[in-house]
Amino acid sequence: MASFKSGFISILGRPNVGKSTLFNRFLGEKVAIVAERPQTTRHRILGIKKVEGGQLIFLDTPGIHPGGSELNRRMVQTAIASARDADVLLFLVDATGPDAEKDGEVMESVREGSGVPFLVINKIDLVKRKSLLPIMDRYQRLHPFRGILPVSAMTGEGTDVLLDEILKVLPESPPYYPEDMATDQTERLWVSEIIREKVIHQSYQEIPYSTAVTVEAFEEHPEKNLLIIKGTIHVERDSQKKILIGKGGQKLKKIGEAARKEVETFMGTRVFLELWVNVEKNWTRNPHALNRLGYPLALNRSS
């Protein structure tokens, strides 16, 4: 009888190197939000991919970066905690702007992790192939990688080879999760993240980093083919609230319409979405506010 493999694969790297795009590529659907802004991912998001003879459990993580706020610190802790007991570590670097010194700091920050390490050079669709060899040469001196693999998370190039290499080193184990489970992310959390993604797309400067979203109501009415969602966008200052609402409420309306359309497509039902904007002074630096808004201190998988 053929053996079955199962294990956890943590996707790590600095902000904006394509971790969430690769995560969604592996899963074949949008589980993590994506934006061309650093620090888009704030939570550890788990996604499950079923393959013949195995179950691969991917962990999308916040970018590891220096930062002064308590939110920054907790995001980095979340990433580091996801690496401690993962079976495989994927270190992503950006082929368009490699920085061996900063990437080396990321690798050093998860030195306690015992997973099999791979270097994944992402965004190869945006560079000339001859530029990859110097990157490989430079990075292989930083860490004893099991392998160095160039990929494009956007186009999918190289990702099948990466999956094969991951499966080779996963331990023999029964599946950790039921066969029909795709993620541990609740629908309520997913919706709050979609709303936050639309805030990022519709705003500029510091507003995306000062924004959190909570969902207060999530009411399903199957008889009406209707889902009623009520959410709050939390910001730190009155000026940010005014910007997000916009003249005559137009900015908030655009955010709500974009989020509603995506939730309707994903959920397959009509959606009534109502949004408010609330000022929560300095929430990114307040531990109690962070706990209440969904950013607790990170725990290991074994916890």
C-alpha positions as a Markdown table, in Angstrom:
| # | Residue | x | y | z |
|---|---|---|---|---|
| 1 | Met | 0.0 | 0.0 | 0.0 |
| 2 | Ala | 1.4 | 3.4 | -1.0 |
| 3 | Ser | 2.3 | 5.7 | 1.9 |
| 4 | Phe | 0.4 | 8.9 | 2.6 |
| 5 | Lys | 2.2 | 12.2 | 3.3 |
| 6 | Ser | 0.9 | 15.2 | 5.2 |
| 7 | Gly | 2.5 | 18.3 | 6.6 |
| 8 | Phe | 2.7 | 22.0 | 7.2 |
| 9 | Ile | 4.4 | 24.3 | 4.8 |
| 10 | Ser | 5.1 | 27.9 | 6.0 |
| 11 | Ile | 5.5 | 30.6 | 3.3 |
| 12 | Leu | 7.9 | 33.2 | 4.7 |
| 13 | Gly | 9.6 | 36.4 | 3.5 |
| 14 | Arg | 9.7 | 40.2 | 3.6 |
| 15 | Pro | 6.5 | 42.2 | 2.7 |
| 16 | Asn | 5.4 | 42.3 | -0.9 |
| 17 | Val | 7.4 | 39.4 | -2.3 |
| 18 | Gly | 4.3 | 37.5 | -3.4 |
| 19 | Lys | 3.5 | 35.2 | -0.5 |
| 20 | Ser | -0.3 | 35.5 | -0.8 |
| 21 | Thr | -0.2 | 35.2 | -4.5 |
| 22 | Leu | 1.8 | 31.9 | -4.3 |
| 23 | Phe | -0.5 | 30.7 | -1.5 |
| 24 | Asn | -3.6 | 31.3 | -3.7 |
| 25 | Arg | -1.9 | 29.7 | -6.7 |
| 26 | Phe | -1.3 | 26.5 | -4.7 |
| 27 | Leu | -4.9 | 26.4 | -3.5 |
| 28 | Gly | -6.4 | 27.2 | -6.9 |
| 29 | Glu | -8.7 | 29.9 | -5.4 |
| 30 | Lys | -8.5 | 33.2 | -3.6 |
| 31 | Val | -8.2 | 32.5 | 0.1 |
| 32 | Ala | -5.9 | 35.3 | 1.0 |
| 33 | Ile | -6.4 | 38.9 | 0.0 |
| 34 | Val | -3.8 | 40.4 | -2.4 |
| 35 | Ala | -2.7 | 44.0 | -2.9 |
| 36 | Glu | 0.4 | 45.7 | -4.3 |
| 37 | Arg | 1.1 | 47.2 | -0.9 |
| 38 | Pro | 3.5 | 45.9 | 1.8 |
| 39 | Gln | 2.0 | 44.3 | 5.0 |
| 40 | Thr | -1.3 | 43.4 | 3.3 |
| 41 | Thr | -1.4 | 40.0 | 5.1 |
| 42 | Arg | -1.8 | 40.3 | 8.9 |
| 43 | His | -3.0 | 36.9 | 10.0 |
| 44 | Arg | -1.6 | 33.4 | 9.6 |
| 45 | Ile | -3.9 | 31.9 | 7.0 |
| 46 | Leu | -4.1 | 28.1 | 6.6 |
| 47 | Gly | -5.0 | 26.5 | 3.3 |
| 48 | Ile | -5.2 | 22.8 | 2.4 |
| 49 | Lys | -4.3 | 21.3 | -0.9 |
| 50 | Lys | -5.1 | 17.7 | -1.7 |
| 51 | Val | -2.8 | 15.8 | -4.0 |
| 52 | Glu | -2.5 | 12.1 | -4.9 |
| 53 | Gly | -0.9 | 10.5 | -1.9 |
| 54 | Gly | -0.8 | 13.6 | 0.3 |
| 55 | Gln | -2.3 | 16.6 | 2.0 |
| 56 | Leu | -0.3 | 19.8 | 1.9 |
| 57 | Ile | -1.2 | 22.4 | 4.5 |
| 58 | Phe | 0.1 | 25.8 | 3.5 |
| 59 | Leu | 0.5 | 28.7 | 5.9 |
| 60 | Asp | 0.4 | 32.2 | 4.4 |
| 61 | Thr | 2.1 | 34.6 | 6.8 |
| 62 | Pro | 2.6 | 38.4 | 7.3 |
| 63 | Gly | 5.8 | 39.8 | 5.9 |
| 64 | Ile | 8.7 | 39.8 | 8.4 |
| 65 | His | 9.8 | 43.5 | 8.8 |
| 66 | Pro | 11.0 | 46.0 | 11.4 |
| 67 | Gly | 8.3 | 48.2 | 12.7 |
| 68 | Gly | 7.5 | 50.3 | 15.8 |
| 69 | Ser | 3.9 | 49.6 | 16.5 |
| 70 | Glu | 2.4 | 46.8 | 18.5 |
| 71 | Leu | 0.5 | 45.6 | 15.4 |
| 72 | Asn | 3.8 | 45.3 | 13.5 |
| 73 | Arg | 5.4 | 43.3 | 16.4 |
| 74 | Arg | 2.4 | 40.9 | 16.5 |
| 75 | Met | 2.4 | 40.4 | 12.8 |
| 76 | Val | 6.1 | 39.4 | 12.8 |
| 77 | Gln | 5.5 | 37.2 | 15.8 |
| 78 | Thr | 2.7 | 35.5 | 13.9 |
| 79 | Ala | 5.1 | 34.7 | 11.0 |
| 80 | Ile | 7.8 | 33.4 | 13.2 |
| 81 | Ala | 5.4 | 31.2 | 15.2 |
| 82 | Ser | 4.2 | 29.7 | 12.0 |
| 83 | Ala | 7.7 | 28.6 | 11.1 |
| 84 | Arg | 8.6 | 27.0 | 14.4 |
| 85 | Asp | 6.9 | 23.7 | 13.9 |
| 86 | Ala | 6.3 | 23.7 | 10.1 |
| 87 | Asp | 7.7 | 20.7 | 8.2 |
| 88 | Val | 8.8 | 22.8 | 5.2 |
| 89 | Leu | 9.9 | 26.4 | 5.1 |
| 90 | Leu | 9.6 | 28.3 | 1.8 |
| 91 | Phe | 11.7 | 31.5 | 1.9 |
| 92 | Leu | 10.4 | 33.8 | -0.9 |
| 93 | Val | 12.5 | 36.5 | -2.4 |
| 94 | Asp | 11.6 | 39.0 | -5.1 |
| 95 | Ala | 13.6 | 38.5 | -8.3 |
| 96 | Thr | 13.0 | 42.1 | -9.3 |
| 97 | Gly | 14.6 | 43.5 | -6.2 |
| 98 | Pro | 16.6 | 41.0 | -4.2 |
| 99 | Asp | 18.2 | 42.2 | -1.0 |
| 100 | Ala | 20.4 | 39.5 | 0.5 |
| 101 | Glu | 21.1 | 41.4 | 3.7 |
| 102 | Lys | 17.4 | 41.9 | 4.6 |
| 103 | Asp | 16.4 | 38.5 | 3.4 |
| 104 | Gly | 19.2 | 37.0 | 5.5 |
| 105 | Glu | 17.6 | 38.7 | 8.5 |
| 106 | Val | 14.3 | 37.0 | 7.7 |
| 107 | Met | 16.1 | 33.6 | 7.6 |
| 108 | Glu | 17.9 | 34.4 | 10.9 |
| 109 | Ser | 14.6 | 35.3 | 12.6 |
| 110 | Val | 13.2 | 31.8 | 12.1 |
| 111 | Arg | 16.4 | 30.0 | 12.8 |
| 112 | Glu | 14.6 | 27.9 | 15.5 |
| 113 | Gly | 12.4 | 26.3 | 12.8 |
| 114 | Ser | 13.3 | 22.7 | 12.0 |
| 115 | Gly | 11.5 | 22.5 | 8.7 |
| 116 | Val | 13.2 | 21.6 | 5.4 |
| 117 | Pro | 14.2 | 25.0 | 3.9 |
| 118 | Phe | 13.7 | 25.9 | 0.2 |
| 119 | Leu | 14.6 | 29.2 | -1.4 |
| 120 | Val | 11.9 | 30.3 | -3.8 |
| 121 | Ile | 12.8 | 33.1 | -6.2 |
| 122 | Asn | 9.5 | 34.7 | -7.2 |
| 123 | Lys | 8.4 | 37.0 | -10.0 |
| 124 | Ile | 10.7 | 35.5 | -12.6 |
| 125 | Asp | 8.2 | 36.5 | -15.3 |
| 126 | Leu | 9.4 | 40.1 | -14.7 |
| 127 | Val | 13.2 | 39.6 | -15.1 |
| 128 | Lys | 15.6 | 38.2 | -17.7 |
| 129 | Arg | 16.7 | 34.7 | -17.0 |
| 130 | Lys | 20.4 | 35.5 | -17.0 |
| 131 | Ser | 19.8 | 37.6 | -13.8 |
| 132 | Leu | 18.7 | 34.5 | -11.8 |
| 133 | Leu | 22.1 | 32.8 | -11.6 |
| 134 | Pro | 23.8 | 35.6 | -9.6 |
| 135 | Ile | 20.8 | 35.7 | -7.2 |
| 136 | Met | 21.1 | 31.9 | -6.7 |
| 137 | Asp | 24.8 | 32.2 | -6.1 |
| 138 | Arg | 24.4 | 35.0 | -3.6 |
| 139 | Tyr | 21.6 | 33.4 | -1.6 |
| 140 | Gln | 23.0 | 29.9 | -1.4 |
| 141 | Arg | 25.7 | 31.3 | 0.8 |
| 142 | Leu | 23.2 | 32.6 | 3.3 |
| 143 | His | 21.5 | 29.3 | 4.4 |
| 144 | Pro | 21.8 | 25.6 | 3.8 |
| 145 | Phe | 18.7 | 25.3 | 1.5 |
| 146 | Arg | 17.5 | 21.9 | 0.3 |
| 147 | Gly | 16.9 | 23.5 | -3.1 |
| 148 | Ile | 16.6 | 26.8 | -4.9 |
| 149 | Leu | 13.6 | 27.1 | -7.2 |
| 150 | Pro | 12.6 | 30.0 | -9.5 |
| 151 | Val | 8.9 | 30.5 | -9.9 |
| 152 | Ser | 6.2 | 33.0 | -11.0 |
| 153 | Ala | 3.3 | 32.9 | -8.6 |
| 154 | Met | 1.4 | 35.1 | -11.0 |
| 155 | Thr | 1.7 | 32.9 | -14.1 |
| 156 | Gly | 2.2 | 29.6 | -12.3 |
| 157 | Glu | 5.6 | 28.9 | -14.0 |
| 158 | Gly | 7.7 | 26.6 | -11.8 |
| 159 | Thr | 5.1 | 26.0 | -9.2 |
| 160 | Asp | 4.4 | 22.4 | -10.2 |
| 161 | Val | 8.1 | 21.6 | -9.8 |
| 162 | Leu | 8.0 | 23.3 | -6.4 |
| 163 | Leu | 5.0 | 21.2 | -5.3 |
| 164 | Asp | 6.9 | 18.0 | -6.3 |
| 165 | Glu | 9.9 | 19.0 | -4.3 |
| 166 | Ile | 7.7 | 19.8 | -1.2 |
| 167 | Leu | 6.0 | 16.4 | -1.4 |
| 168 | Lys | 9.3 | 14.6 | -1.6 |
| 169 | Val | 10.3 | 15.9 | 1.9 |
| 170 | Leu | 7.0 | 15.8 | 3.7 |
| 171 | Pro | 6.8 | 13.2 | 6.5 |
| 172 | Glu | 4.6 | 10.1 | 6.2 |
| 173 | Ser | 1.5 | 10.9 | 8.1 |
| 174 | Pro | -2.3 | 10.5 | 7.9 |
| 175 | Pro | -4.1 | 13.7 | 6.9 |
| 176 | Tyr | -4.5 | 16.4 | 9.6 |
| 177 | Tyr | -7.8 | 17.7 | 8.3 |
| 178 | Pro | -11.0 | 16.3 | 6.7 |
| 179 | Glu | -10.9 | 15.7 | 3.0 |
| 180 | Asp | -13.5 | 18.3 | 2.2 |
| 181 | Met | -11.9 | 21.1 | 4.3 |
| 182 | Ala | -10.0 | 23.8 | 2.3 |
| 183 | Thr | -9.1 | 26.4 | 5.0 |
| 184 | Asp | -9.6 | 27.1 | 8.7 |
| 185 | Gln | -10.6 | 30.7 | 7.9 |
| 186 | Thr | -14.2 | 31.4 | 8.9 |
| 187 | Glu | -16.5 | 33.0 | 6.4 |
| 188 | Arg | -16.8 | 36.0 | 8.7 |
| 189 | Leu | -13.1 | 36.6 | 8.8 |
| 190 | Trp | -12.8 | 36.1 | 5.1 |
| 191 | Val | -15.5 | 38.7 | 4.5 |
| 192 | Ser | -13.7 | 41.2 | 6.8 |
| 193 | Glu | -10.5 | 40.6 | 4.9 |
| 194 | Ile | -12.2 | 41.2 | 1.5 |
| 195 | Ile | -13.6 | 44.5 | 2.9 |
| 196 | Arg | -10.1 | 45.5 | 4.1 |
| 197 | Glu | -8.7 | 44.6 | 0.6 |
| 198 | Lys | -11.1 | 47.0 | -1.0 |
| 199 | Val | -10.1 | 49.7 | 1.5 |
| 200 | Ile | -6.5 | 49.2 | 0.4 |
| 201 | His | -7.4 | 49.5 | -3.2 |
| 202 | Gln | -9.5 | 52.6 | -2.7 |
| 203 | Ser | -7.1 | 54.5 | -0.4 |
| 204 | Tyr | -3.6 | 55.8 | -0.3 |
| 205 | Gln | -0.7 | 56.7 | 2.0 |
| 206 | Glu | -1.1 | 55.6 | 5.7 |
| 207 | Ile | -4.8 | 54.7 | 5.7 |
| 208 | Pro | -4.4 | 51.0 | 4.7 |
| 209 | Tyr | -2.0 | 50.5 | 7.6 |
| 210 | Ser | -4.3 | 52.2 | 10.1 |
| 211 | Thr | -7.4 | 50.2 | 9.1 |
| 212 | Ala | -9.0 | 47.1 | 10.7 |
| 213 | Val | -12.3 | 45.6 | 9.8 |
| 214 | Thr | -14.7 | 43.7 | 12.0 |
| 215 | Val | -18.0 | 42.0 | 11.0 |
| 216 | Glu | -20.7 | 42.5 | 13.6 |
| 217 | Ala | -23.6 | 40.7 | 11.8 |
| 218 | Phe | -23.5 | 37.8 | 9.4 |
| 219 | Glu | -27.1 | 36.6 | 8.9 |
| 220 | Glu | -28.0 | 34.0 | 6.3 |
| 221 | His | -31.5 | 33.9 | 4.9 |
| 222 | Pro | -31.6 | 30.9 | 2.5 |
| 223 | Glu | -35.3 | 31.2 | 1.8 |
| 224 | Lys | -34.6 | 34.7 | 0.4 |
| 225 | Asn | -31.2 | 33.7 | -1.2 |
| 226 | Leu | -29.8 | 36.6 | 0.9 |
| 227 | Leu | -26.8 | 37.2 | 3.2 |
| 228 | Ile | -27.0 | 40.3 | 5.4 |
| 229 | Ile | -23.5 | 41.6 | 6.6 |
| 230 | Lys | -22.9 | 44.5 | 8.8 |
| 231 | Gly | -19.3 | 45.6 | 9.2 |
| 232 | Thr | -17.2 | 48.4 | 10.7 |
| 233 | Ile | -14.0 | 49.8 | 9.3 |
| 234 | His | -11.8 | 51.0 | 12.2 |
| 235 | Val | -9.3 | 53.9 | 11.7 |
| 236 | Glu | -7.1 | 55.8 | 14.1 |
| 237 | Arg | -7.9 | 59.4 | 13.3 |
| 238 | Asp | -10.9 | 61.6 | 12.4 |
| 239 | Ser | -9.2 | 62.8 | 9.2 |
| 240 | Gln | -8.9 | 59.1 | 8.0 |
| 241 | Lys | -12.6 | 58.6 | 8.7 |
| 242 | Lys | -13.4 | 61.6 | 6.5 |
| 243 | Ile | -11.2 | 60.3 | 3.7 |
| 244 | Leu | -12.7 | 56.8 | 3.7 |
| 245 | Ile | -16.3 | 58.1 | 3.8 |
| 246 | Gly | -15.5 | 60.6 | 1.0 |
| 247 | Lys | -17.7 | 63.4 | -0.3 |
| 248 | Gly | -21.3 | 62.5 | 0.1 |
| 249 | Gly | -20.3 | 59.0 | 1.2 |
| 250 | Gln | -19.0 | 58.1 | -2.3 |
| 251 | Lys | -15.7 | 56.5 | -1.2 |
| 252 | Leu | -17.4 | 54.2 | 1.3 |
| 253 | Lys | -20.0 | 53.3 | -1.3 |
| 254 | Lys | -17.3 | 52.3 | -3.7 |
| 255 | Ile | -15.6 | 50.1 | -1.1 |
| 256 | Gly | -18.9 | 48.5 | -0.2 |
| 257 | Glu | -19.9 | 47.8 | -3.8 |
| 258 | Ala | -16.6 | 46.2 | -4.6 |
| 259 | Ala | -16.7 | 44.0 | -1.5 |
| 260 | Arg | -20.3 | 43.1 | -2.0 |
| 261 | Lys | -19.8 | 41.9 | -5.6 |
| 262 | Glu | -16.8 | 39.7 | -4.7 |
| 263 | Val | -18.7 | 38.2 | -1.7 |
| 264 | Glu | -21.7 | 37.5 | -3.9 |
| 265 | Thr | -19.6 | 35.8 | -6.5 |
| 266 | Phe | -17.8 | 33.6 | -3.9 |
| 267 | Met | -20.8 | 32.8 | -1.7 |
| 268 | Gly | -23.3 | 32.3 | -4.6 |
| 269 | Thr | -26.0 | 34.4 | -3.0 |
| 270 | Arg | -27.3 | 37.9 | -2.9 |
| 271 | Val | -25.6 | 40.1 | -0.3 |
| 272 | Phe | -26.8 | 43.2 | 1.6 |
| 273 | Leu | -23.6 | 44.9 | 3.0 |
| 274 | Glu | -23.8 | 47.8 | 5.4 |
| 275 | Leu | -20.6 | 49.5 | 6.4 |
| 276 | Trp | -19.7 | 52.1 | 9.1 |
| 277 | Val | -16.4 | 53.8 | 9.8 |
| 278 | Asn | -15.3 | 54.1 | 13.5 |
| 279 | Val | -12.4 | 56.1 | 15.0 |
| 280 | Glu | -10.4 | 53.9 | 17.4 |
| 281 | Lys | -7.6 | 56.2 | 18.6 |
| 282 | Asn | -4.1 | 54.5 | 18.2 |
| 283 | Trp | -5.5 | 51.0 | 18.0 |
| 284 | Thr | -2.3 | 49.8 | 16.3 |
| 285 | Arg | -0.4 | 50.5 | 19.5 |
| 286 | Asn | -3.0 | 49.4 | 22.0 |
| 287 | Pro | -2.7 | 45.7 | 23.1 |
| 288 | His | -6.3 | 45.6 | 24.4 |
| 289 | Ala | -7.7 | 47.1 | 21.1 |
| 290 | Leu | -5.6 | 44.7 | 19.1 |
| 291 | Asn | -7.0 | 41.7 | 20.9 |
| 292 | Arg | -10.6 | 43.0 | 20.5 |
| 293 | Leu | -10.1 | 43.7 | 16.8 |
| 294 | Gly | -8.7 | 40.3 | 16.0 |
| 295 | Tyr | -5.0 | 40.6 | 16.3 |
| 296 | Pro | -4.0 | 38.5 | 19.4 |
| 297 | Leu | -0.5 | 37.4 | 20.3 |
| 298 | Ala | 0.7 | 34.5 | 18.1 |
| 299 | Leu | 0.6 | 30.9 | 19.3 |
| 300 | Asn | 2.4 | 27.9 | 17.9 |
| 301 | Arg | 0.4 | 25.1 | 16.1 |
| 302 | Ser | 1.1 | 22.8 | 19.0 |
| 303 | Ser | -0.6 | 25.3 | 21.4 |
